Amino acid sequence: MKINVRKPILSANDEQAERNKVRFKASQLMVVNVMASPGAGKTSLIMRLLENIPLEFSRGVIEGDVASSIDADRIAAVGVPVTQINTGGACHLDAFMIDRAMDDLELSGPGYLFIENIGNLICPTNFRLGETADMVVASVPEGDDKPIKYPAIFAQADMIILNKIDLLPLIDFKLQAFTAAVRAVNEEAPIINVSCTTGEGVDTAARWLLQKNMGSV
């Protein structure tokens, strides 16, 4: 007899995600689940976005990694409250991890909480965290075919960031093909071209978050 444990696991996670969502709303926090491949520039993007959030808003980060606190240390160094989750091998964060991390972070709004998920384009799609918005980050060096190879994560995105666009002159990346592949699975999410090196496009992404926040928290 085959026992399907996947459904109960996801169901329990979804229930906790709903509790997280209530908690975030009560705390007046807009929560952004940042997902990408390893090396796409999640941490650099989060740090750039934190710089562009008006000072009247609180800011915090939950940093997810298989091991180490390298990225969390970078964020702490600029004075932003951060808490680290090390999964020890798990390829995604889950709603229970976020609930425990919030106890440590003690963040209240109105403000923004960024959750940097584990570098992975598959597993995080199945585990809701209670977030307000899903941000998927792709990067020019990865190639323009990521939305074709990993359609589910691009389909659920509320915002898609194409990072490292300063490298476009150096890499064979077809921008039109990337856009078409995204639109084949997601017709509505804005695609924002960003360079964390030059700062190009970061203000546009931050502006989208501010506008989204007005109607969600």
Wavefront OBJ file of the C-alpha trace (Angstrom):
o trace
v 0.000 0.000 0.000
v 1.330 3.466 -0.932
v 0.939 6.215 1.670
v 0.988 9.757 0.338
v 2.594 11.954 2.998
v 3.003 14.927 0.661
v -0.585 16.149 0.966
v -0.681 16.247 4.813
v 2.704 18.004 4.908
v 1.592 20.690 2.458
v -1.783 21.022 4.176
v -0.161 21.603 7.567
v 2.204 24.130 6.025
v -0.661 25.983 4.342
v -2.526 26.203 7.637
v 0.534 27.709 9.330
v 1.010 30.065 6.381
v -2.509 31.389 6.947
v -1.684 31.991 10.614
v 1.495 33.781 9.546
v -0.514 35.950 7.189
v -2.826 37.011 10.021
v 0.214 37.767 12.178
v 1.867 39.848 9.462
v -1.297 41.829 8.842
v -1.748 42.515 12.539
v 1.853 43.735 12.660
v 1.327 45.918 9.563
v 4.107 44.197 7.661
v 4.364 43.723 3.921
v 6.216 40.440 3.506
v 8.167 39.681 0.334
v 9.248 36.112 -0.402
v 12.399 36.434 -2.542
v 13.142 33.327 -4.624
v 15.899 32.630 -7.138
v 18.699 30.309 -8.180
v 21.952 30.414 -6.201
v 24.028 33.377 -7.330
v 21.202 35.341 -8.955
v 21.788 38.206 -6.518
v 19.018 37.870 -3.939
v 20.970 39.358 -1.037
v 22.399 42.221 -3.096
v 18.917 43.041 -4.386
v 17.393 42.987 -0.899
v 20.106 45.326 0.358
v 19.506 47.713 -2.523
v 15.738 47.668 -1.910
v 16.244 48.325 1.803
v 18.148 51.487 0.861
v 15.150 52.680 -1.165
v 12.465 52.163 1.475
v 11.494 55.434 3.205
v 12.814 55.774 6.740
v 9.343 56.003 8.265
v 8.910 52.272 7.599
v 10.501 49.550 9.696
v 12.635 47.008 7.859
v 13.723 43.461 8.571
v 15.053 40.348 6.865
v 14.729 36.615 7.445
v 17.722 34.995 5.795
v 17.438 31.387 4.622
v 20.499 29.284 3.830
v 21.420 25.636 3.944
v 24.430 26.623 6.083
v 26.419 29.681 7.238
v 25.357 33.229 8.110
v 27.361 35.053 5.421
v 24.385 36.877 3.914
v 22.787 37.645 7.278
v 26.085 39.143 8.442
v 26.105 41.451 5.394
v 22.631 42.706 6.235
v 23.352 43.109 9.943
v 26.432 45.162 9.064
v 24.216 47.904 7.592
v 22.049 48.044 10.711
v 18.966 46.169 9.492
v 17.385 43.647 11.895
v 17.944 40.128 10.561
v 17.518 36.582 11.752
v 19.117 33.491 10.220
v 17.479 30.187 9.323
v 19.808 27.317 8.450
v 17.916 24.370 7.009
v 20.804 21.899 7.254
v 20.074 20.549 3.791
v 16.388 21.280 3.147
v 15.867 23.015 -0.202
v 13.204 25.505 0.935
v 11.858 27.456 3.876
v 8.474 26.572 5.308
v 5.799 28.444 7.228
v 6.764 26.952 10.593
v 10.361 28.150 10.200
v 9.091 31.668 9.476
v 6.848 31.646 12.540
v 9.802 30.767 14.787
v 12.049 33.317 13.069
v 9.479 36.045 13.692
v 9.659 35.332 17.425
v 13.382 36.071 17.264
v 13.110 39.095 14.984
v 10.426 40.957 16.979
v 9.635 43.228 14.030
v 6.565 45.443 13.967
v 5.230 47.793 11.338
v 4.186 49.579 9.450
v 7.094 48.202 7.490
v 8.657 45.605 5.223
v 9.954 42.120 5.854
v 12.038 40.415 3.191
v 12.383 36.633 3.331
v 15.337 35.347 1.342
v 14.389 31.785 0.463
v 16.857 28.983 -0.269
v 18.494 29.246 -3.699
v 16.244 26.933 -5.670
v 13.698 27.316 -8.471
v 11.649 24.212 -7.660
v 10.990 23.438 -3.976
v 9.978 26.922 -2.738
v 6.996 26.988 -5.116
v 5.132 24.401 -3.021
v 5.560 25.966 0.417
v 3.596 29.112 1.170
v 4.982 31.276 3.960
v 2.116 33.717 4.512
v 3.806 36.315 2.327
v 2.182 39.365 0.783
v 4.089 39.063 -2.498
v 6.353 36.610 -4.303
v 9.421 38.105 -5.975
v 11.317 35.878 -8.402
v 14.831 36.965 -9.355
v 16.498 35.802 -12.568
v 19.875 37.021 -13.781
v 21.466 37.573 -17.167
v 24.341 35.078 -16.665
v 21.810 32.267 -16.078
v 20.472 32.549 -19.623
v 17.099 33.515 -21.051
v 15.511 30.050 -20.825
v 14.833 29.870 -17.073
v 11.072 30.578 -17.409
v 10.826 27.690 -19.871
v 12.722 25.253 -17.646
v 11.063 26.302 -14.384
v 7.614 27.624 -15.330
v 5.865 27.093 -11.975
v 7.903 29.597 -9.995
v 7.541 32.262 -12.689
v 3.812 31.560 -12.933
v 3.242 32.330 -9.241
v 5.416 35.458 -9.146
v 3.874 38.832 -8.322
v 7.055 40.572 -9.513
v 9.922 39.314 -11.657
v 13.350 40.913 -11.404
v 15.916 40.439 -14.163
v 19.157 41.190 -12.361
v 22.683 41.961 -13.636
v 21.475 43.734 -16.762
v 24.780 45.618 -16.827
v 26.177 42.354 -18.252
v 23.859 42.321 -21.294
v 26.580 43.602 -23.671
v 28.862 40.757 -22.592
v 26.520 37.762 -22.568
v 24.345 36.169 -25.219
v 21.048 36.818 -23.450
v 17.952 37.371 -25.593
v 15.813 39.847 -23.666
v 12.820 39.473 -25.973
v 12.914 35.683 -25.656
v 13.048 35.927 -21.856
v 10.072 38.273 -21.780
v 8.064 36.056 -24.115
v 8.822 32.984 -22.000
v 7.652 34.781 -18.851
v 4.478 36.004 -20.521
v 3.653 32.488 -21.669
v 3.084 31.527 -18.020
v 2.427 34.872 -16.325
v 0.689 37.693 -18.150
v 0.439 40.175 -15.275
v 3.593 40.294 -13.136
v 5.829 43.271 -13.922
v 9.269 42.403 -15.270
v 11.775 44.908 -13.915
v 15.330 45.084 -15.231
v 17.814 45.764 -12.446
v 21.526 46.089 -11.881
v 22.568 45.895 -8.249
v 26.023 47.033 -9.377
v 24.905 50.315 -10.956
v 21.593 50.709 -9.126
v 19.629 50.840 -12.374
v 15.987 49.820 -11.948
v 16.123 49.434 -8.162
v 13.987 52.529 -7.606
v 11.349 51.104 -9.963
v 11.204 47.850 -7.991
v 11.042 49.730 -4.667
v 8.255 51.937 -6.021
v 6.242 48.829 -6.975
v 6.603 47.505 -3.420
v 5.483 50.822 -1.939
v 2.435 50.932 -4.211
v 1.604 47.291 -3.471
v 1.907 47.982 0.245
v -0.730 50.695 0.099
v -3.394 48.144 -0.728
v -2.173 45.184 1.311
v -1.223 46.268 4.832
l 1 2 3 4 5 6 7 8 9 10 11 12 13 14 15 16 17 18 19 20 21 22 23 24 25 26 27 28 29 30 31 32 33 34 35 36 37 38 39 40 41 42 43 44 45 46 47 48 49 50 51 52 53 54 55 56 57 58 59 60 61 62 63 64 65 66 67 68 69 70 71 72 73 74 75 76 77 78 79 80 81 82 83 84 85 86 87 88 89 90 91 92 93 94 95 96 97 98 99 100 101 102 103 104 105 106 107 108 109 110 111 112 113 114 115 116 117 118 119 120 121 122 123 124 125 126 127 128 129 130 131 132 133 134 135 136 137 138 139 140 141 142 143 144 145 146 147 148 149 150 151 152 153 154 155 156 157 158 159 160 161 162 163 164 165 166 167 168 169 170 171 172 173 174 175 176 177 178 179 180 181 182 183 184 185 186 187 188 189 190 191 192 193 194 195 196 197 198 199 200 201 202 203 204 205 206 207 208 209 210 211 212 213 214 215 216 217
